[in-house]
């Protein structure tokens, strides 16, 4: 991330999180600064450093660095999670629908895929739950990613000529989520190394905080990622038929009947095959 964005995070944490405020000891000497604590946390996440590797550069011991990382990820989730892990607004949905229609996939808002993060210190009793066809336990990150690499949702599951053409078009569109995974791992090398924590709650917080930071960087550098001029939603090859349904309310009370109905529709194999066949014919 660039310096202004990093300093924005440092300012918010210093003003709103007690742990990151610089304090004086009993002799009146100033302790670690907010900048030292935030830099230590970012270096551990971004470079995958061991906790004691920042001692020479930042003068922090392993125990203090661990506290910095844990408090940092919790603060990022608390302060920025509501904005950067939000549900798409009507404006967001209309923009995504328009761009995907220009790419040949009407009514599509993003690409979904999974990434596996090896869990080195997974407790023996849990290894069976987290092993999926491999000897090493892993935790799966499933995300929905739009064309500009924004992660909208995260969970921590012989062709004919027409089908071949459809697969080629779909492959190009699905590169969004593959590219997002590669960018996420490049920015936060902690995901390239096996997770060392014993606590899956902490691992989930690390992943959530890094996704929030990723979205903050995407928003800060959005012009560099966007391949389209979306300022005026110019008409392209698409028919412009993709519009959000404003009659649908996201404030519908959640109950078991609604949840089961939605789940049944999502898992309807016949509806899935029909939608896919229609999309193949469209392509």
Secondary structure, DSSP 4 states (H G I P E B T S, - for coil): --HHHHHHHHHHHHHH-GGGS--B-TTS-B---HHHHHHHHHHHHHH---GGGGHHHH---HHHHHHHHHHHHHHHHHHHHHHHTPPPPHHHHHHHHHHHHHTT-TT---EEEEEEEEBTT--GGGHHHH-SSSSS-EEEEEEEE-TT--EEEEE-----HHHHHHHHHHHHHHHHHHHHHHHHHHH-GGGTSPB--S-HHHHHHHHHHHHHHHHHHHHHTHHHH--S-TTTT---SS-S-----TT--TTPPP-HHHHHHHHHHHT-HHHHHHHHHHHHHH-
